[in-house]
Amino acid sequence: MGRTRLGALAVALCLAGAAHAQPSEEGWRLKTDLALRAIPVGINAIIDAGYRVPLSSSENLLLRKTYVDAGLTTGLSPAYLWAGAYVEALPVAVLQLRLSAQTMQFFGAFGHLLQPTEPGDDGWSLDVIRDQAISDGKVKGGLMLEGRVTPRIKVGNFVAFAEVRFLRFEIDDLEGDWYEPYYDILVAPKDNVLVARPTAGYLLLAEDPKRTYLLVGARFERTLTQETEITRDLLAALALWKIPSDWWSAGDPKLAVLAGAWTQHPNRTEPYIAAQLTLEYGAQ
């Protein structure tokens, strides 16, 4: 449920200078995102395990806490398993970059890899996903390449960032379009996808950010597919809460919630609701 992955919200908190201080800025690190989505129902866990190296010791606002890290990344749900490598960098404070390459394995459970039996937009409606979930699912593998660019800025307590993802999906020996459950879209066996997520918010409860803070704001999301020619837009409210450290300190936990409505979609009219718990250990 990549669309529900709210990890980009943590970027805003780092930008706001509200991230919990860690013992070291260099070393091994582990980040886990556990995400839930209501419609269509989904759950997944995404784990990054890598090594981080600071790029600068300068206290200049543009160079402070810049870094590069690289390692292994996985995504796991009842429907699929991803495994691969990533490189992430913050060359300047206002720009975060990420590249990853992952193999994909789709299980037959819950209809993934699901190929619609009806042509057009109705072939991946919620009813079709529900009714054909187990009977029509296939075991299949493929490749996913991702490039991510996130410009970001903070003025006072106002935070804004614009994550843009460039995705390439490839499934060999497959005829016809297939339903990709992470982003909840219909794609061709070889397809390119663009996801843009401009977000703006305001930081509250930040007097002692090592203990707790709350980011509230709004997001507009546009997804475009090249081969299947799908355009969809989502407008949503969001909240990201750092759970108070005197309640739960292990992993610097953050809870994010996203709720909104589709302003343009081929077949989704239901509200969108998702939540994510993020835990980070090691270098920050």
C-alpha positions as CSV (number, residue, x, y, z in Angstrom):
1,M,0.0,0.0,0.0
2,G,2.6,2.4,-1.2
3,R,0.1,5.2,-1.6
4,T,-0.5,4.9,2.1
5,R,3.1,5.0,3.0
6,L,3.3,8.2,5.0
7,G,7.0,8.1,5.7
8,A,7.5,11.3,3.7
9,L,5.8,13.1,6.6
10,A,8.8,12.3,8.8
11,V,10.8,14.4,6.4
12,A,8.8,17.4,7.4
13,L,9.7,16.8,11.1
14,C,13.4,16.5,10.3
15,L,13.1,19.7,8.3
16,A,11.4,21.4,11.2
17,G,14.3,20.5,13.5
18,A,12.0,18.5,15.6
19,A,13.5,15.0,15.1
20,H,14.6,13.2,18.3
21,A,18.3,13.4,18.8
22,Q,20.2,10.2,18.4
23,P,23.6,9.2,19.9
24,S,25.4,9.4,16.6
25,E,24.9,10.9,13.1
26,E,27.0,8.1,11.6
27,G,26.5,4.4,11.8
28,W,24.0,1.6,11.2
29,R,20.3,2.5,11.2
30,L,17.0,0.7,10.9
31,K,13.7,2.2,9.9
32,T,10.3,0.4,10.0
33,D,7.0,1.7,8.6
34,L,3.9,-0.3,9.5
35,A,0.9,0.9,7.4
36,L,-2.8,0.3,7.4
37,R,-5.3,1.3,4.7
38,A,-9.1,1.1,5.0
39,I,-10.3,1.2,1.3
40,P,-9.3,-1.1,-0.3
41,V,-8.2,-2.8,2.9
42,G,-4.5,-3.4,3.1
43,I,-1.6,-3.8,5.5
44,N,2.2,-3.8,4.9
45,A,5.6,-3.3,6.5
46,I,8.5,-1.5,4.8
47,I,11.9,-1.9,6.4
48,D,15.2,0.0,5.5
49,A,18.4,-1.3,7.0
50,G,21.5,0.7,6.1
51,Y,24.6,2.7,7.0
52,R,24.5,6.5,7.3
53,V,27.5,8.8,6.8
54,P,27.4,12.6,7.4
55,L,28.3,14.8,4.5
56,S,29.3,17.9,6.4
57,S,30.1,19.1,9.9
58,S,29.1,22.7,9.0
59,E,26.5,24.5,11.1
60,N,25.3,26.3,7.9
61,L,21.5,25.9,7.6
62,L,21.9,24.4,4.1
63,L,24.6,21.9,5.1
64,R,23.8,21.0,8.6
65,K,23.0,17.4,9.2
66,T,23.3,16.5,5.5
67,Y,24.0,12.8,4.9
68,V,24.1,9.8,2.5
69,D,23.1,6.3,3.5
70,A,22.7,3.1,1.6
71,G,21.5,-0.4,2.4
72,L,18.8,-3.0,1.9
73,T,15.0,-2.4,1.7
74,T,12.1,-4.7,1.9
75,G,8.3,-4.5,1.6
76,L,6.0,-7.2,2.9
77,S,2.2,-7.8,2.9
78,P,-0.1,-10.8,2.7
79,A,0.0,-10.2,-1.1
80,Y,3.6,-9.5,-2.0
81,L,7.2,-9.3,-1.0
82,W,9.8,-6.8,-2.3
83,A,13.5,-7.0,-1.7
84,G,16.3,-4.8,-3.0
85,A,18.7,-2.0,-2.3
86,Y,18.5,1.7,-1.9
87,V,20.6,4.9,-1.7
88,E,19.3,8.0,0.0
89,A,21.0,11.4,0.3
90,L,20.4,14.8,1.8
91,P,23.0,16.9,-0.1
92,V,21.5,20.1,1.1
93,A,18.8,20.7,3.8
94,V,16.2,21.6,1.3
95,L,16.4,18.6,-1.0
96,Q,16.2,14.8,-0.2
97,L,17.0,12.2,-2.9
98,R,16.4,8.4,-3.1
99,L,17.0,5.6,-5.6
100,S,16.0,2.0,-5.2
101,A,15.7,-1.2,-7.2
102,Q,13.6,-4.1,-5.9
103,T,12.5,-7.5,-7.1
104,M,8.7,-8.1,-6.6
105,Q,7.1,-11.4,-5.8
106,F,3.3,-11.5,-5.8
107,F,1.5,-14.3,-4.0
108,G,-1.8,-15.8,-5.1
109,A,-3.4,-14.7,-1.8
110,F,-5.9,-11.8,-1.8
111,G,-5.9,-11.6,-5.6
112,H,-2.4,-10.4,-6.2
113,L,-1.2,-10.6,-8.8
114,L,-4.7,-9.9,-10.0
115,Q,-5.4,-9.5,-13.7
116,P,-8.9,-8.0,-14.4
117,T,-11.2,-10.2,-16.4
118,E,-13.2,-7.1,-17.6
119,P,-11.8,-4.4,-19.8
120,G,-11.6,-0.8,-18.8
121,D,-11.8,0.9,-15.4
122,D,-14.5,-1.5,-14.0
123,G,-11.9,-4.3,-14.2
124,W,-10.2,-3.1,-11.0
125,S,-13.2,-1.7,-9.0
126,L,-13.5,-2.6,-5.3
127,D,-16.2,-5.2,-6.1
128,V,-13.9,-7.0,-8.6
129,I,-10.9,-6.9,-6.2
130,R,-13.2,-8.4,-3.5
131,D,-14.9,-11.0,-5.6
132,Q,-11.9,-12.2,-7.6
133,A,-9.4,-11.8,-4.7
134,I,-8.5,-15.5,-4.0
135,S,-9.8,-17.3,-7.1
136,D,-8.0,-15.2,-9.7
137,G,-4.8,-14.4,-8.0
138,K,-1.5,-15.5,-9.6
139,V,2.0,-16.1,-8.3
140,K,4.3,-13.8,-10.4
141,G,7.5,-11.9,-10.1
142,G,8.9,-8.7,-11.5
143,L,11.1,-5.6,-11.0
144,M,10.4,-2.1,-9.6
145,L,12.7,0.8,-10.0
146,E,12.1,4.0,-8.1
147,G,13.6,7.5,-8.1
148,R,12.4,10.0,-5.5
149,V,13.0,13.8,-5.3
150,T,11.7,15.8,-2.3
151,P,12.2,19.6,-2.2
152,R,11.3,20.9,1.3
153,I,11.3,24.1,3.3
154,K,10.4,25.5,6.7
155,V,9.5,29.0,7.7
156,G,8.8,29.4,11.4
157,N,6.4,26.6,12.3
158,F,5.2,26.3,8.7
159,V,6.5,23.2,6.8
160,A,6.1,22.4,3.1
161,F,7.6,19.6,0.9
162,A,6.8,18.1,-2.5
163,E,7.7,14.5,-2.8
164,V,7.8,13.2,-6.4
165,R,8.2,9.5,-7.2
166,F,9.2,8.2,-10.6
167,L,8.4,4.4,-10.9
168,R,9.1,1.7,-13.4
169,F,7.3,-1.6,-13.2
170,E,8.2,-4.7,-15.3
171,I,6.5,-8.1,-15.2
172,D,7.9,-10.7,-17.6
173,D,5.8,-13.2,-19.4
174,L,2.5,-11.4,-18.7
175,E,-0.2,-10.4,-21.2
176,G,-2.7,-7.7,-20.3
177,D,-2.8,-5.1,-17.5
178,W,-2.5,-6.0,-13.8
179,Y,-3.6,-4.5,-10.5
180,E,-0.7,-3.2,-8.4
181,P,-1.9,-3.3,-4.7
182,Y,0.7,-1.0,-3.1
183,Y,-0.2,2.1,-5.1
184,D,-3.8,0.8,-5.8
185,I,-3.6,1.3,-9.6
186,L,-3.9,-0.6,-12.9
187,V,-0.6,-0.9,-14.8
188,A,0.7,-2.6,-18.0
189,P,3.3,-5.4,-17.8
190,K,5.9,-2.7,-18.5
191,D,4.7,0.7,-17.3
192,N,6.0,4.1,-15.9
193,V,4.2,5.8,-13.0
194,L,4.5,9.3,-11.7
195,V,3.3,10.2,-8.1
196,A,3.5,13.8,-6.9
197,R,2.6,14.7,-3.3
198,P,2.8,18.4,-2.4
199,T,2.2,18.8,1.3
200,A,1.9,21.8,3.7
201,G,1.5,21.8,7.4
202,Y,2.0,23.6,10.7
203,L,4.0,22.4,13.7
204,L,2.3,22.3,17.1
205,L,3.3,21.2,20.6
206,A,7.0,21.7,19.7
207,E,8.2,23.4,22.8
208,D,10.1,20.2,23.7
209,P,10.5,18.3,20.4
210,K,12.6,15.6,21.9
211,R,9.5,14.7,23.9
212,T,6.6,15.3,21.5
213,Y,5.3,17.4,18.6
214,L,2.3,17.4,16.2
215,L,2.3,18.3,12.6
216,V,-1.2,19.1,11.0
217,G,-1.7,19.9,7.4
218,A,-3.0,19.0,4.0
219,R,-1.8,17.0,1.0
220,F,-2.7,16.9,-2.7
221,E,-1.7,13.8,-4.5
222,R,-1.7,13.1,-8.3
223,T,-0.9,9.8,-9.8
224,L,-0.3,9.3,-13.6
225,T,0.4,6.1,-15.5
226,Q,1.9,6.1,-18.9
227,E,0.6,2.9,-20.6
228,T,-2.8,2.5,-18.9
229,E,-3.3,6.3,-19.1
230,I,-4.8,6.6,-15.6
231,T,-5.0,10.0,-13.8
232,R,-6.2,10.2,-10.2
233,D,-6.2,13.0,-7.6
234,L,-6.5,12.8,-3.8
235,L,-7.1,15.7,-1.4
236,A,-6.5,14.8,2.2
237,A,-5.9,16.1,5.7
238,L,-3.0,14.7,7.7
239,A,-1.6,14.6,11.2
240,L,1.8,13.3,12.3
241,W,2.3,12.9,16.1
242,K,5.6,12.0,17.8
243,I,4.4,9.8,20.7
244,P,5.7,11.4,23.9
245,S,9.1,10.0,24.9
246,D,8.0,9.5,28.5
247,W,5.2,7.2,27.2
248,W,7.2,5.2,24.6
249,S,10.8,6.0,23.8
250,A,12.1,3.0,21.9
251,G,12.5,3.7,18.2
252,D,11.4,7.3,18.5
253,P,7.8,6.3,17.5
254,K,5.7,8.5,15.2
255,L,2.1,7.9,14.3
256,A,0.6,9.4,11.1
257,V,-3.0,9.5,9.9
258,L,-4.3,10.5,6.5
259,A,-8.0,11.1,5.6
260,G,-9.4,12.5,2.5
261,A,-11.5,12.1,-0.7
262,W,-10.8,11.4,-4.4
263,T,-11.3,14.5,-6.5
264,Q,-10.6,12.5,-9.7
265,H,-10.5,8.7,-10.0
266,P,-11.7,6.1,-12.6
267,N,-13.7,4.1,-10.1
268,R,-13.1,5.0,-6.4
269,T,-15.7,7.2,-4.8
270,E,-15.2,6.1,-1.2
271,P,-13.2,8.1,1.3
272,Y,-9.5,7.4,1.8
273,I,-8.3,6.6,5.3
274,A,-4.8,5.3,6.2
275,A,-2.5,5.2,9.2
276,Q,1.2,4.5,9.7
277,L,3.5,3.8,12.7
278,T,7.2,4.6,12.1
279,L,10.1,3.4,14.3
280,E,13.7,4.4,13.7
281,Y,16.8,3.1,15.5
282,G,20.5,3.9,15.2
283,A,22.1,6.8,13.4
284,Q,20.0,9.9,12.7
